[in-house]
Amino acid sequence: MNCRWIVHNLRQPETGSRPSVKNPRYSTLSTRYSVLGTLLLTLLAACQPGESTPAAPTSAVLEVKQLATVYISPTPAESELQATRRAFTATPSPPAPQPTPTATPYIGIFIGEVRADEGPVLGLEQLAAPITPDFPATRLPTCSIPPDAIFGVSWGQDAEVPLRLGCPIQITAQFRGTTQVFERGAMYWRGDTGEIWAITTSGPFAGRYWTVQQSADENNADILAPEGLRVPVRGFGGLWRSVPEVRDALGFARTDEQELAMQSQRFESGLLLLDSSAGLVFALIVDGTVYGPFAI
C-alpha cells in the first residue's frame, strides 16, 4: 500500500467567489473547517490500496557446489574387491612383548650343622690349569668287525682318524704289490685288483692322494728327468702323465719300482694301507684326505 501526499489537490477558494458573510468570525471558522475537511478527504483518498508497481528483479548469484557421492554396492564385483584389497593393506600386529627372564631365587632347607670342607684346598694355579680328561690310549668306536692289530695302534691314537674312518666293513686283505718312492710321496699298486694309490707326504699337496682302479701303461720316453731322478713308467707312468695334479704333487721318482707284501682293511669311509717293507701305515679317507704315515 502506497500513501502519497497529493499537494496539488489542495486548492484555495478564489477571493471573488467567496460569499459575503455578516459575521466574520463564523466565516473564518467555516473556511478553516472546509480546508481541514478537504485535506482529510485527500489523505484518505491517497491512502487507498492501489496497484503497486513490482520491483525490478534482482539477479541473484547462486554458488553451486557439487558433492561427490560414493555408492557402495551390496554385491561388489571382483574388480571392486581387488581395488578394496589394494587400498586397504593389512597392518601386521606387533609381536607380543617377551618377558625378560629373571633369576629365580632358590630357597633350600639345610638340615644339621654346617661343617668345614675337609676336601683338598685348590690354589689359583690349579683352578687356572685346564682339566686333562683321562682318555683311553685308543679312540676306536665299538664295531662288529674290529680293526686288525697288524696295523698297530698309532693310527688309532690320532684325534681324527678313527672318527673319520668309522668301523671296518671287511677283514684284512693280504696281497703282493709294487711301490715307487717320489720326491714328495709314493705310489702303490695292488697286484690282485690293479688299484693304484698316489700319496703325497710333503709339499703344497701334502695330505692328499689320488686313486684309480686301472691305469694304462705309459713309458714316457719323451720326458727327461733331472739328474738323479727317474720318470715313472707302466701303470705308475700312465697315472703320473694323465693327471697333471699327480705329477705336480709327487714330482719325479727317486727310486725304481720295488715289489713288496702289503695289507689293507676297508672301513666305512676309507681304508688302512700297510707297507710291510717300510713298516708304515696310511689312513686313506674317501674324500681324498690321507693321514700318516704311522709307524706300526
HUUR-V240402 format. One record per helix or strand. SS is the DSSP state (hx for helix, st for strand). FROM is the first residue (numbers start at 1). LEN is the number of residues. If there is no record, write none. Layout:
ss->SS from->FROM len->LEN
ss->SS from->FROM len->LEN
//
This chain:
ss->hx from->7 len->3
ss->hx from->24 len->23
ss->hx from->78 len->10
ss->hx from->124 len->5
ss->hx from->149 len->3
ss->hx from->155 len->3
ss->hx from->161 len->5
ss->st from->168 len->1
ss->st from->173 len->10
ss->st from->185 len->6
ss->st from->196 len->5
ss->st from->208 len->5
ss->st from->218 len->1
ss->st from->230 len->1
ss->hx from->234 len->9
ss->hx from->244 len->7
ss->st from->253 len->1
ss->st from->258 len->10
ss->st from->270 len->6
ss->st from->280 len->6
ss->st from->289 len->7
//
